[in-house]
């Protein structure tokens, strides 16, 4: 899966060019044999800069024919499920039923607090929100009396004509376990953390899937891991240095949240370039094949590949071509059917 990173380190580049690059990369991903593209959602900041992933999905759907379109992720606590449910159904139809709705609680206090829900409240609000969303997508005349939603019977229109595949983003092992136990497909990531962190997440998924029994038998684990198929060792070193600058901003927004007119400040980090290179997969294709094989052996079903560290759009397209030709053939046949869209978990909303 190709992850559309949407990073704008220079404000002068402009959002219009960023989105044009994303669309071109999505079209290239389909031609190169990627199974899908993942589209982030974030607000008020210059990384993962997509306020409406459903709009982007519909745009890409009009320029492609078969690739999966995954939201990664829609932040439920900052949205009203009564509106979002209808938007998901509409987008699913306009995307020729290729949409996979990835949802989560959000990760950045800077963002969610300014949109009305402090990070300390997002977990409990997410739990209720996804229950409301499932009910609205699967039933007519839904009413609700909860902590965050109270409303008389309503029916979202238009009614879904098919099930919308649903995935839950989770990082903490206990959240992964609980979501897998309930039968959800899982998106997870150790960010720039170690392989041990990843193994804990994989173990939680396996335990949750086993505990869920029949309703969880179709659940799949998707890993988001920073990746770049470099030309050579020198190119890899350069991209690691760029990734380090990216993560100075990323971990700022996960922490103190120092932002100047939408541009996140780069704050010092203790992690060295060598440590970062061990935790990200930024390397020549021959090394990448061996490292991806470890993920396959661990039981990960698919890898989402964020590749945007501030390099040029041209370099990104060249890297995608290199990955498709030199790495991908070792793992999946091109244009394989979507295991997420074809699987049918025993859920009210798939």
Residue pairs with C-beta under 8 A, 6 or more apart in sequence:
1 34
1 35
1 36
1 37
1 38
1 68
1 70
1 222
1 302
1 303
1 304
1 305
2 25
2 26
2 29
2 34
2 36
2 37
2 38
2 304
2 305
2 307
2 320
3 37
3 38
3 40
3 72
3 224
3 304
3 305
3 306
3 307
4 22
4 25
4 26
4 37
4 38
4 39
4 40
4 50
4 56
4 308
5 40
5 48
5 306
5 307
5 308
5 309
6 18
6 19
6 22
6 40
6 47
6 48
6 49
6 50
6 308
7 46
7 47
7 48
7 49
7 246
7 308
7 309
7 310
8 14
8 15
8 18
8 46
8 47
8 49
9 46
9 245
9 246
9 310
11 46
11 261
11 262
11 263
15 49
18 49
19 56
21 313
21 316
22 50
22 56
23 56
23 59
23 60
23 63
24 313
24 317
25 37
25 313
25 316
25 317
25 320
26 37
26 60
26 63
26 64
26 67
27 60
27 63
27 64
28 317
28 320
28 321
29 36
29 37
29 67
29 320
30 64
30 65
30 66
30 67
32 320
32 321
32 323
32 324
32 328
33 324
33 328
33 334
33 335
34 67
34 320
34 324
34 328
35 67
35 68
35 302
35 332
35 336
35 338
36 67
36 68
36 69
36 70
36 100
36 338
37 60
37 67
37 68
37 69
37 70
38 70
38 71
38 72
38 102
38 224
38 304
39 50
39 53
39 56
39 57
39 60
39 69
39 70
39 71
39 72
40 48
40 50
40 53
40 72
40 73
41 48
41 50
41 51
41 52
41 53
41 71
41 72
41 73
41 74
41 75
42 48
42 49
42 50
42 51
42 75
42 108
42 111
43 51
43 78
43 111
43 115
44 110
44 111
44 114
44 115
44 259
44 262
45 108
45 110
45 111
45 253
45 259
45 262
45 264
46 249
46 262
46 263
46 264
47 246
47 249
47 250
47 253
47 264
50 56
53 71
53 72
53 74
54 71
54 74
54 87
54 88
54 91
54 99
57 69
57 71
57 91
57 95
57 99
58 91
58 94
58 95
60 67
60 69
61 69
61 94
61 95
61 96
61 98
61 99
66 98
66 335
67 98
68 98
68 100
68 338
68 340
68 341
69 95
69 98
69 99
69 100
70 99
70 100
70 102
70 167
70 304
70 340
71 99
71 100
71 101
71 102
71 103
72 102
72 169
72 187
72 224
72 304
73 102
73 103
73 104
73 167
73 169
73 187
74 84
74 101
74 102
74 103
74 104
75 103
75 104
75 105
75 106
75 111
75 112
76 84
76 103
76 104
76 105
76 125
76 126
76 129
76 130
76 133
77 105
77 106
77 112
77 117
77 121
77 122
77 125
77 126
77 129
78 106
78 111
78 112
78 115
78 116
78 117
79 129
81 129
81 132
81 133
81 136
81 149
82 132
82 136
82 149
82 151
82 154
82 156
84 133
85 133
85 136
85 137
85 156
86 156
86 157
86 158
88 99
88 101
88 133
88 137
88 164
89 137
89 156
89 158
89 159
89 160
89 164
90 158
91 99
92 99
92 101
92 160
92 162
92 164
93 158
93 161
97 162
97 341
98 341
99 164
99 165
100 164
100 165
100 166
100 167
100 185
100 338
100 340
100 341
101 164
101 165
101 166
101 167
102 166
102 167
102 168
102 169
102 187
103 126
103 130
103 133
103 166
103 167
103 168
103 169
104 126
104 168
104 169
104 170
104 187
105 122
105 123
105 125
105 126
105 169
106 112
106 117
106 119
106 122
106 126
107 254
108 119
108 253
108 254
108 257
109 118
109 119
109 257
110 253
110 257
110 259
111 253
112 118
112 119
112 122
113 119
117 125
124 147
125 148
128 146
128 147
128 148
128 149
129 148
129 149
130 168
131 146
132 142
132 144
132 146
132 149
133 349
134 166
134 347
134 348
134 349
135 142
135 144
135 348
136 142
136 154
136 156
137 156
137 160
137 164
137 348
137 349
138 160
138 348
138 349
139 348
140 155
140 159
141 153
141 154
141 155
142 153
142 154
142 155
143 151
143 152
143 153
143 154
144 150
144 151
163 344
163 349
163 350
164 349
164 350
165 185
165 340
165 341
165 343
165 350
166 184
166 185
166 347
166 349
166 350
167 184
167 185
167 186
167 187
167 222
167 340
168 179
168 184
168 185
168 186
168 187
169 186
169 187
169 188
170 176
170 179
170 186
170 187
170 188
171 188
171 189
171 190
171 191
171 201
173 200
173 201
173 203
173 204
174 204
176 186
176 188
176 201
176 204
176 205
176 208
177 204
177 205
177 207
177 208
177 211
178 208
179 186
179 208
180 186
180 204
180 205
180 207
180 208
180 209
180 211
180 212
180 216
180 219
180 221
181 208
181 209
181 211
181 212
181 216
182 212
182 215
182 216
182 347
183 212
183 215
183 216
183 218
183 219
183 345
183 346
183 347
184 219
184 345
184 347
185 219
185 220
185 221
185 222
185 340
185 343
185 345
186 205
186 219
186 220
186 221
186 222
187 222
187 224
187 304
188 201
188 205
188 221
188 222
188 223
188 224
189 223
189 224
189 225
189 304
190 197
190 198
190 201
190 225
190 279
191 250
192 226
192 247
192 271
192 276
192 279
192 280
193 279
194 278
194 279
195 279
195 294
198 223
198 225
198 295
198 298
199 298
202 221
202 298
202 299
202 300
205 219
205 221
205 299
206 299
208 216
208 219
209 216
209 217
209 219
210 216
212 219
214 346
215 345
215 346
215 347
216 345
217 345
218 343
218 344
218 345
219 345
220 301
220 302
220 339
220 340
220 343
221 299
221 300
221 301
222 300
222 301
222 302
222 303
222 304
223 295
223 300
223 302
223 303
223 304
224 303
224 304
224 306
225 280
225 281
225 295
225 303
225 304
225 305
225 306
226 243
226 279
226 280
226 281
226 282
226 306
226 307
226 309
227 280
227 281
227 282
227 288
227 303
227 305
227 306
227 307
227 323
228 236
228 239
228 243
228 280
228 281
228 282
228 283
228 307
228 309
228 319
229 283
229 284
229 285
229 288
229 319
229 322
229 323
229 326
229 327
230 236
230 239
230 282
230 283
230 284
230 319
231 284
231 322
232 284
233 284
235 284
236 277
236 282
236 283
236 284
237 273
239 282
239 309
239 311
240 273
240 276
240 277
240 280
240 282
241 273
242 309
242 310
242 311
243 276
243 280
243 282
243 309
244 269
244 271
244 273
244 276
245 266
245 309
245 310
246 309
246 310
247 269
247 271
247 276
248 266
248 267
248 268
248 269
249 264
249 265
249 266
249 267
250 264
251 267
251 269
252 258
252 264
252 265
252 266
252 267
253 259
253 264
255 267
256 267
258 264
258 265
258 267
259 265
277 283
281 288
281 291
281 292
283 291
285 322
285 323
285 326
285 327
286 326
288 323
288 327
289 326
289 327
289 330
292 303
292 327
292 330
292 331
293 330
295 303
296 331
301 339
302 339
305 323
307 316
307 319
307 320
308 316
311 319
328 334
343 350
344 350
